[in-house]
Structure formats: structure tokens, C-alpha cells
Amino acid sequence: MVILNFANPDMVGHTGVVEAAVKACQTIDADVKAIAGETLRLGGKLLITADHGNCEFMRNADGSPHTAHTTNLVHIFYVAADADNYTVNDGILADVAPTMLQMLGVAQPPQMTGKSLLVAKGAAPVKVPAKKAAAKKAAAKAEPKKPAAAPAPNLLEAKKHSALKKSLRLKKWKR
């Protein structure tokens, strides 16, 4: 198992420099695509995710740089020859390790509170317990709302930054 952390988008997100964020995401997109290709060629599997957002929101409503982490939901991708046989459920950070253990065929120890996010198609999806769902809703309500209109819009909505928009869509090469 190889675990990688590509910190480029996170680090440049803290600078507030849009062009640097675009370049960082394009670089990581190309690198992940190359790693995925070689991993699949060797019969391996990938789980691609993040623990927080950052460069997907670069400008505040007043036009100033947004340089902090965001609490936006992040994607998780399962890339493998058998990926079409699975659904990837939504979850929390504590679910990543159990998912990796499942990918390795290793039993989850009882001390782990998370659940694997990989569900074989045709199997019943794992329901999020009411407590977790309520906590998730409360956290979403507690986060300040992003402004609807801003002089310098969110990167993902800005037409002039379509390179980053495309770069963040890893599904385009998902197998």
C-alpha cells in the first residue's frame, strides 16, 4: 500500500493566488492520472480523497483572498478494475481507514468506529445513524454561508478559470 499526500493545492490555496491554484491543480491532475494508469496496469487500486477543501474557494465576497481551509464536502473516488462493481457511499474522515482495510482484504478492528464506504452493487447501502446525520446537519448549519454574489466569484463558478474547473473533475478518467 502506498499513501500519498499531494499538498500543492492546499499550500497555494493559502496564498490566495488564483493562477498558482490553477497550476497546482493541473499538475496534480496530471500526476494522479499517471499514477492511476500505472497502478491499474499493475492490478492495483486507488482511493482518492482529501481531508478538507481550500483552493476551490479563493475569493471572499469583498474580493479579498480566501486563504483558509474550507469545510466544503470533498469527493472520494475508488479507481480499480472492479470499480463498476461498487458504489462509494458518502461518509466522514473516520470511514477512510476502514475503506482502505476492505480494499486490502483486512478485517476492521473493533476499535475503529468508521465504516467502509465501498458497498458491492446489489448490497443494501449502509445507513448513517441518526446521531451522525444530525451532527452533520448541525455542522452544515453552523458554517457561515458563502455569499451569493461576489465581485470575485468562487473559482468553480468563474468561467475564466475553466482549467481549474476541469482539473477538479477526477471522474473524467475514472475506470
N, C-alpha and C positions, 0 to 999 in steps of 0.2 A: 504494500500500500504506500502510495506517495501522497502527502498532503502539502499543498502549495498555497501560499498567500500572495496574491498579486496586489500589492499596496498602491500601485501607481495612481488609480483613480481617486483613492482615498487621500493620498498625500497632496495631489494637485487640487483636489476639491477644497482643501483647507486654504489654498492661496486665493481662491475666488477668480482665477484667471481662466476664462471660458475656453480660450484656444488651447491651453495646456490640458484641460479636462477632455476636450475632444481628442487630442493627440494621444493621451493616456488610454482612453477607451478604445481607440482604433488599434493601438499597439497590443493591448491585452486581448482584444477580439482576435487578432491575427495569431497571437501566441497560443491562446486557448484552442483555436481551430487546429493549429498544427499539433498540439499535444493530444487533442481528441482524436485526430486522424491516426497518429502513431499508436495511441492506446488501443483504439478499436482494431487496428491492424494486428496488434499483439494479443487480441482477445480480452483486453481489459475493459473496465467500466469506469465511468466518471460520475461524480456527484458535484455539481457546480452550484455554489450559492454565495451569499455574503452574510455578515452579521449585522450590517446596518447600511443605510444609504449615505450619500454625501454629494457626489458630483451630478446627480440627477436634478438638483435644485440649486442653482448657482446665484440667483439674484433675489433679494428681498423686494417687497412692494415699493420701497422708496428708491430702488435702483442700486443700493449698496450691495457689495458681495455677501453672499451667504456662505460662511466658511465652516459651519459646524456640521456634525453628523446629523442626519435626519432619522426619524423613526418611521419612515415610509416602509411599507412591506417590501421585501426583496423576493426575487424569484429563486426557485430551486429547480435544477434540471438533472434528470437522470439520463445519461447518454451511454448506451450499451447496445450490443447486438440484439438483446432481448427486450429493449425498452418498450416496444409496442405491446408487450405482454403485461405491462404495469401501468397503473395510474399513480401519480405522485400527489398525495394529499397536501393540503395546507397544514402548517404546524408552527412550532416555535423552535428556538435555538436548541433546546434540550432534546429535540427529536432528531437532530443531525447525527449524533453518535450512534443511536440505535439503528438508524437507516444504514450507516456505514457497516455496522456489525452484520446486518442482514445481507448486505452485498458481499461480505466476506464469508457468509455461512457460519458465523459465530453466534452462539446463544447470547441473548442480552442478560446481563446480571440483574438480579432483583433490585439492586441499589439504584439502578437507572430509572428515573421517573418518566422519561420521554418514551415515545412510541415511534416505530419505524414509519416513515412516510410513504414507503413503497407498498402498494396493495396490488396483488395479482388481479388482472381484469377478470371479472366474474365473481370476485370475492366481495363481501359486504365492506363498504368503506368504514374506517374507524371514526366513530363519533367523538367530537371534542366534548369532554364533560362540561356540564352546565357551569361549574365554577370557573373553568378555564375560559369558556366562551364569555362569561360575564366580565371577567378580568380583562379580556381582550377588548371588549366593548368599552369598558371604563377607561382603558388606556387610550383608545382611539378618541374618546370624547375629551380627555384631559389634554391632548396635544393641541396646540394652537392651530387654528385653521389657516391654510395658505390663502393669501388674498386672491380674489377672483381676477382682478385686473391689476397689472403692474407695469410700470414703464419699461422694465427689462424683464420679460417673462421667463418662466421656468424653461430650462433648456429643452426638455422633451416636447414643449409646445412651440418652441421657436423654429419657424421654417428655415431660418438662415443657418441653423445648426443641425441639419438633417443627417450629417455624417455621424454625430453622436447618437441621434435617434436610431439610426440603423445599427450602429455599433452595439447598442444595449440589447438588441433583439438576438439573443443567442440561439433561439429556436430555429433560426433560418438554416442552420446546419445540423440540427439535432437529427440523429439517425433513428 
